[in-house]
Amino acid sequence: MYKTFNEIKAALEKGRSVQDILQSYLENIKERKDLNAFLEVFENSAKEQAIAVDEKIKNGTAGRLAGMVIGIKDNLCYKGHKVSAASKILEGFESIYTSTVVERLIAEDAIIIGRLNCDEFAMGASNENSAYGPVRNALNEDYVPGGSSGGTASAVAAQLCTVALGSDTGGSIRQPASFTGTIGLKPTYGRVSRYGLIAYASSFDQIGPIANNVEDIALVTEIIAGGDEFDGTASSKEVPSLTPTPLKQKMKIAYIKETLDTDGVDPEIKERIEQLVNCLRADGHELIPVSFAYIEQMVPTYYVLTTAEASSNLSRFDGVHFGYRSNEAKGVEETYIKSRTEGFGDEVKRRIMAGTFVLSQGYYDAYYTKAQKVRRLIQDRTNEILAQNDFILLPTTPSTAFELNSVKDPIQMYLQDIYTVQANLAGNPAISLPIGKHSNGLPFGLQLIGKHFGEKELLDTSAYLMDFC
């Protein structure tokens, strides 16, 4: 079993082939099939890739990711392979092109091993909303892995692949990373092309990696980042080397008081973060408590805006233009109604209806316009704090992973995003680092939010913290 890319490179140097390494992952996937992390294993195409990469290694022409085995969330397109966003409405659909991120990984000789289960259309915080059944937490199968990139996180935690790509709209990379003891990065909005990502909320969605060490996160992010002619929102800003390097000076970090001074956060998580704050202070870093007045407004603002964008983005899946078509439907109107009713799951329908409502005449200004104004306030306050400090520190999640089927109330499920949505609303890069284990045996994460396009500094500090107290 290979936990990191360094372990793979060491095995290759000792004479192991990429085909051998791939085979060990394939066997592990079969052994852990009860996790339901993979919706499909691309065994044939992965083996073809492995043979080709072995040949390149022999010839000295292999790319930077030669031997790395990568899983992709089931909302990323890969030509000639199925993609469904874990929804019945796209069942059987085969992609006719490859997403930019997958293309860039393959160009550096990564092996794409399969597509990973997720909450339907990336809507959820537990990975219980997939049309193909829930994903289980690799560390304890009675618990959720988090969502929506639950398959991504569980696969990495169980060493079913070296690294996996997820998407993060409101915490969907970082929250599962926290629940599974892995590392998850949401890059700056626009740092990574979204071309070939099935959209949920276009002004929030961002693709990023989950891995078992900071070095693998840095390498994959560096390769997938950068401008893209197919995505007008992708920044053409130059991507520096993201390989972590030692800190050159002491840091100034703000931590949000309200995230710790509340009954909503688990006492053990609070205690561990306070301990880390004190350790950093003792090491000469400046830790500044700051107030963030919009904590209670963040989740409502996020859900007003993302459901509105989802209502628009998902309108194309109607049984006429795209997607599943009901066999019972007669006529155009009935085709729309029955196809969407049968094709979408309950949570997706709930969000489409909420989004359609906030965009409707008479409510647009009351909800959507007001939420955009609050988003601007959240962004301004975030930037104001970061103008005075290097990073913002807060918990990734208020609790550890919860048991499958234990959260029934949608509002309680939405509140799982309370500490992660800030980075999406403001567009900042953010990372979740595993910094503790609860007395219940489950891990939890610390979250760092950085400045726009400050991935390099964020990863340097993350590497430092992973070796710290």
Buried (B, 14 or more C-beta within 10 A) or exposed (E): EBBBBEBBBEBBEEEBBBBBBBBBBBEBBEEBEEBBBBBBBBBEBBBEBBEBBBEBBEEEEBBBBBBBBBBBBBBBBBBEBBBBBBBBBBEEBEBEBBBBBBBBBBEBBBBBBBBBBBBBBBBBBBBBBBBBEBBBBBBBBEBBBBBBBBBBBBBBBBBBBBBBBBBBBBBBBBBBBBBBBBBBBBBBBBBBBBBBBBBBBBBBBBBBBBBBBBBBBBBBBBBBBBBBEEBEBBBEBEBEEBBBEEBEEEBEBBBBBBBBEEEEBBEBBBEBBEEBBEBBEEEEBEBEEBEBEBBEBBBBBBBBBBBBBBBBBBBEBBBEEBBBBBEEBEEEEEBBBBBBEBBBBEBBBBBBEBBBBBBEEEEBEEBBEBBBEBBEBBBEBBBEBBEEBBBBBBBBBBBBBBEBEEBEEBEEBBBBBBBBBBBBBBBBBBBBBBBBBBEEEBBBBBBBBBBBBBBBBBBBBBBBBBEBE
